[in-house]
Amino acid sequence: MSEEGIEKFVRPDLKSFGGYAASKAPETLKGKISVPVEKIIKLDANENPYGCSPKVKKALAEYNGIHIYPDSWQQELRRHLQDYTGVPMEHIVASAGSDQLIDLLMRLFVSKGDEVINCIPTFAMFQFFINLADGTTVNVQRDENFMVDVKALKKAITPRTKLILLATPNNPTATIMPRDDILEVLDIGLPTLVDEAYYEFTGETMAPLVGKYKNLMVLRTFSKWAGLAGLRIGYGMFPVEIASYLLRIKEPYCVNVAAQLAAIESVKDKDYLMEKVNIISLERDKMYALLEQTGWLKPYPSKANFILCALLKGKAKEIQQKLEEMGILVRYFDTPLLKDSLRISVGKPEENKVLIQALNKIGEAL
């Protein structure tokens, strides 16, 4: 074999593939910072700090069917999702996190060179899966308030456009896209994906229109509101024809039995979980006011479970590192569209208090 070895067989378009920088697991910092792992405050991945429903823990502890493959057609899960969403189950497909559905949709619609419209800055996994599908990204830059420029989006469409990607609330900006703007995009007629990962924090959804618009696809997740991020469970609502394709091209057992059980128990216990969502929302608004008072951070309005802040002083990477040394994990951005910005997930009241104290201490030295 040549000096290049096995790499010569790798797809050329993937040789420069950069991957995705995920959040940090607290245990990886053991011995690297002075704070014990169990004391680390994790505010870097928009997780639910209260965790899952107690009914989920009980159901998982009592479950005795781990040795049996899950139902590949997800029938019981889809029936419960039908009750939760009000959308008939024939429109619904579940997956190992909503990320997997983005991947499947790329495989379904995008061939080499096909164009996908991406409204930046937005969810990084959109770009990840466009690249993986060897598609061509057409970036439409959001305005100064991070709103989608629908006129610019329309101008960006060509005969090669196969898919339009929208997120509301958007990650990492927490911006909500007005319903009328989404409808204007849908009227174009191209396949349009609306990612509603933070739906439970807003109550605003396009799901009831899935049967009316033959090009509308809506994604949701159990990671944020239901505290199931570690089990990887999401779902989407699609035109029946597209749902049928997805059920055929997905991995047969893509949602494991623990995730299916946890999702079902979560929707059964939605009142408990929505109480926690309301607490997080109240804490978010309190945090916003306190971040504004620092004098060196500019928080943007949010309807999700996180807040994006632009730095008026200092460098985002340095601030993130200082917080990490203090046992507080947040995300930083340093791209042209998000120059020196921090994204901070909303934690429990006591965690948010420690965060604000740390930021105030850092701010005194700037």
N, C-alpha and C positions, 0 to 999 in steps of 0.2 A: 504494500500500500504506500502511496506517496506520502511526503512529509505533511501534506494537508490532512491526511488521515480521514476519519469518518465524516469530518465536517464538509467534505466536498459533496456529500450527498444531501446536505441540508438545503432547503428551499432558499435560493439567493435572496428573496425579498425578506427573509426572516433573519438574515445574518446580522443586520443592524437593529433588530427589534429590541427596544429598550425595556420592555416589561412595564410593570406598574409598582410604584413605591407604596406599599400598604402601610397601615398604622403599625405602631410598635407594640409588641406584646410585653407587658410589664416584666415578666420573668427574664427577658433577654437583657434587662438592665441590672440584674443581680450582681452585686460586687462592683458595678461601674459608677453608681451614685451612692451617696450616704444614706438615702432613705430606704427602709426595708420595702421589699416588693409589695407586701400587703398594705402598705401605707401610700403607695403611688396612686395619684388621682388621674384617671384616664379620661381625657376630654379631647381625644384626637380622631375619633371614628364615628361620632354621632350615634353611639349606642345608647340604649335605655339604661340609666344607672340603677333603676329599681329591679331590673331583671324580668323574668317571665312570671306568669300567673302561678300562684301556689297550686292550682289545679293541674297545671302542666307538670310540675315536679311530682305530684302524687301519681298522675297517670303514667309517667315514665318509670317511676319506681315500681309500679305494680304490673307493668307490661311484661308478658312472657312469650312474645312472638318474634323475638329478635332473630331467631334461626330461620324464619320464613321470609322470602322475598316480598317486597311491597307490591301492591297492585299497580302495575305499570300504567293502567288507564286512569288511576287516581279517582275512581268513581265516588267513594265516600267523601274524600276531601273536596272534590269539586261540587258535590251536593251541598256541603256546608258553606263553601265559598259562594255558591249561588244564593243561599239564604242571607249571607252577610252582605253581599254586594247588590243583590237585587237583579243581577245579570244571569240569564239562563246558563246552566252548566255547559251546554254545548259550545259556548263562547270562551270557556275558561280552560287554561292550561297552567299547571304548577311546575316549578322547577327548583333546582338547587340554588336558591337565591335568584333574584330577578336578573342578575348579571348573565346567567345562563340563557335566559330568554333573549337578551340582546345579542348574544353570540349566535343563537339559532336563527334569529331574524336576519342577521347578516348573511348567514349561510343560505338562507332561503331566497333573499332578494338580490344579494350583491355578488357579482362576478368580477374578475380582474378588470380594473379600469372603470367600473361603474362608479357613479358619484353619489356621495351621501352628504346631505347638508347638516352641518353641525354649528349650533349657535353658541359661540365662545364668549367668555369662559363658561364652562359647564362641566358636567360629570365626566371625569377623566376616562372612565371605562368605555364611553362612547368611542373615543379615539382609539383606544386599545383594540377594540373589536373590529373597527374599520380597517386598521392596519393588519390585523390577523387574517381578515378576509381578503386582503390585497385589494381593497377598494380605494377610491380616490376621495379624499376629504375636501369638501368645499366649505371653508369656514366663513360664517357670517358673524361679524363682530357685533356684540350687544352695545347699546348706547351707554352714556355715562352713568345711568342709573341701573345698568345691567338688565334692561328690558330688551326683548327680542325686537329687532327692526324688521317688521314684516315686509315693508317695501323692498328693503335690501335682500331679504330672503327670496322674494319673488323674482328679483332680477338675477339671482344666482342660479336659478333653475335652467337646466339645459336638457336636450333630448336624452342625455345619459344619466340624469338624476333618477335614482331608484328608491330613495328613502329620505325622510326628513325626521330629525331627532329634536325633541323638545322635552324639557324637564321643568316641572312646576309643583312645588317650589324648586327652584334651580339649586344645584349643589356645585360650587361652594358659596353662591351669592345669596341664597335664600329668597330669591325673587319669585313672585307669583306672576305667571303669565295670564293676562286678562282673558276671560272666556271668549269675548268677541274676536280677539286676536287669534286664538286657537281655531275658531270657526272659520276665520278668513283663510288660514293656512289649509284647513281641511277642504275648503271649497276648491283648492287647486286640483285636488283629485289624486295626488301622489300618496303612496303609503306613508302614514305619519304616526310616529311613536310618541306617546305622551307618557313620560315617566312620572308617576305620582308616588314616589317612595315615601313622601312625608304627608300623604293625604290625611291621615288621622289628626294631624296638627292643624289642618286648615278646614276640613270638611268640604272643600271644593274639589269636584271631580267631573270628568268627562265620561265616566263609565256608562251612565244611562243612554248615551248616544252611540254606543258601540254597534247596536243593531241598526241604527239609522244611517250611519256613515260607513260605507263599505271599505273605507281606507283608514279608519281609526283603530289604533291599538293602544291599550292602556296597561301600564305595568304598576304593580304594587309589591310591597315586601312586608315580612313579619319582623325584620331586623330592628326597625326603629320603634314602632309603637308597642310591639308585643314582646320585645326583649329576647328574640330568638336568633340573634345575629350568628351565634356559634353553631346553630343547627343548619343554617343555610336553607331558607325556605322563602320563596317568592312566588308570584303568580301573575298572569296577565289575562286581559279580556280582549278578544279579537273577533273579527268577522268569522263566521262559522267555517268558511273555506280555509282561512289561514290557521285557525285552531286545529283543524283536521290535519293540515300539513305538519304543524308543530308536533302533534301527538305522534306522527309517523316518524319524524326525523330526530326526535329527542332520544337520549339514551333510555332504554326501557325502564330502568329503575333509578331514574335521576333524583327522585325525592325519597330518601330513606324512611323506614317505618317510624323512627323516633321523630323526625321532622314532620311527617304527616300527622302523627298523633298530637304533637305539640301545637300544630296549626289549628287542628280541630278543637282542641281544648281551649285555645286562645279565643277563637270566635265565640265559643260558648260562654266565655268569661269576659266578654268585651266591656261590660260595665266596670269591672274592677280595673281593667287595663286603661280604659278611658279616664278614670279618676287619676291615674298616674300621668297620663298625657296632659291633663289639665294642670296638674301640679308643675310639670316640666314647663308648660307654656307660661305659667305665672312666674316661675323662676327665671325664664328667659327674659321676660319684660323687666324684671328687677335687675338682672345682669346687664341688660342694655343700658339702663340709666346709670349704673355704676361705672360701666366702661366709658360712657360719655363723659363722666365726671373726672376721669383720669387726666384729661387735658392733652394727652399725647396719643390717644387712640380714637379713631373715628369708626364707630360701629355702624353697620348698615341695618336697616329695619329687617326683621325676620319673622316668618310665620312657620318656621321649622323648629328643630330642636338644637340649633346651633346658631352662632352669630359670626359673621365675617367682619373683621376689623382692618382698616387701613392704618398703617403707622404714620403718625405725623412727625415722629422723631425715632431715631434708631433704625436698626436693620432687623427684619423679621426673623431671619435665621439665627441671629445672635440672641434675640429675645426667646425664641423657642428653646435654644440650648440652655439658657439660664433657667428657664422654667423647668426643663427636664432635670437639671442638677438639683432643683428644689423638690423634685418628685411629682411634677405636674406635666402631663403630656398634652400638647396641642399640635395642630398642623400649621405649617407656614407655607406661603407661596411667594415666589420671587420671579414671576413671569412678566412680560411686557404689559399684559392686561390686568395682572394682579400684583403690581409691584409692592414689595414689602407689606404683605398682608398676613394676618393670622386668622385661622378658623377655629373657633372654640365651641366645643359641644357643651350643652347645658348639663350640669351634674346635680347632685343633691344639694340642698341649701348649705350644708356644712362644707361641701367641696367647693362650691362657688365662692363662699366666704374666704377660704384659703387662697383661691385663685386671685381674687381681687386684692387681697393683702399682699400677695407676691408681686402682682403687677404694680401696685402703688410703691412698693419697695424698689422695684427695678426702675420705675419712672423717676424716682428721686435722684438717681445716678445719671440720668440721661442729660 
